[in-house]
Amino acid sequence: MNTIQTQPYYEDWLKDLKNLLTIPSVRDDVLSSIDAPYGPGPKAALDFMMSIAERDGFKNIGTVGNRAGFIYIGPDNDTQPIGVIVHVDVVPVNDHDQWQTEPFTPTVKADNHIYARGADDMKSAVMLTYYAIKAIQDAKIPLKHQIRFIIGTDEESEWADMHQYFSEEGPLHYGFSPDGSANLSYGEKGISQLDLFFDSSNSDDNPVQLLNFHSGTATNVLPGFATATVAGIDVATLQPLYNHYLKESNLSGDISVVDDFVTLNLHGIATHAARPETGKNAATFLAHFLNNFDFSGNAAKFLQFIGQTLHEDPFGEKSGYGKAEPKLGKTSQNIGITDFVSTKIGHINLNFRYSLAFDETKTIEQILHHEPWLSKITRDPAGLTPHYVDQDNKLVTLLAQAYQSITGELPTQGVNGGASFGRLMPNGVGFGIIPTSEPSLAHQANESFNLDNYDTGMRLLIAEILALTNNL
């Protein structure tokens, strides 16, 4: 059993974590370049991680195509290295008005939580993993297998960083990603992203017109804000009905008027697309309200589709698009992005976290059959197939035993609707350090990390890494 002391690292860990959290590492394709393929933010976060590795004397470090970084410790000639894969990119902040602090100004409050975008997903765990590996290195513990600490910058988007890493550095067969909660996820659902397109039209002879409707900017986030502009509805009629709807739905919003155009804003509850049942989708709630009015043409069909067919249906049970089976459970569905601009091409993005019973091609056919007003549906080729590791896999057993050695109890185990980099290895799992008793704040306003979890988190990561490197 290792005797590494974790408390001496705390102040340095917190300082480095704060510096990492100040970097707005959101993908920005407009500003992408050869030097920064995903924009300046993710590249700055990667550069920071590599700079502290150099500062702390790690020797075997490097980057791959400015997309991923690595820090290796242990025998260089190992034929079975162990992967520990993290990411430093974060999702956009689309609900700034709901934050109580500045998202990229890390703030420690009286509850001993540090608040910032990325505090939960997953910069706190990134820095904990870095310091766990540093502590192992400082202790000069002999390692049977090489540990490959890999830092990605495109996890929230297309995972192209990992594709390039593995093409240059070779495959890994064993490992884990310390992303999310301390739920040992031996199964991860597949991910299907469908983009639905249609003609954004109203009937010319109808005075009630939907001029625009917008919500969301990322497919893997349930949107917490939606806005729509309409014409032909008297604001004196609209205002009391909207106020009543917001109160009944326990939501907030407002109405503004410019000339004859009325704009409605609605604030829902953003959350991770893998857990749509924990949020309130601003797009579907706003569309649900607007269905009370006499829209026509594709505007009416658009509002009915997202405001009735898909509204409050996180597992696709009402729509019929969600499929379930015993091994991976239910399929979840998230309406991540909606765009309607009158006379333009409209767009709806659906994100499915699917079980083994889900068939993407049949789902596309089913949607087009039910919604013939849609002009086409395209699929994202970067989607992921389900990943499953047997519960009695040696890696799963070793990680569970290491967890038990620190906490005194076995971890919860099961299937996760999220997608961790653990699935990139045949014998790989997702296994974070945030206690399962704490609600996930990933992708939400006021995202935070409980600093009380530092010591246990560090000890868990040290124990888990050593268990794998010395026993596989």
Disulfide bonds with the S-S distance in Angstrom:
none
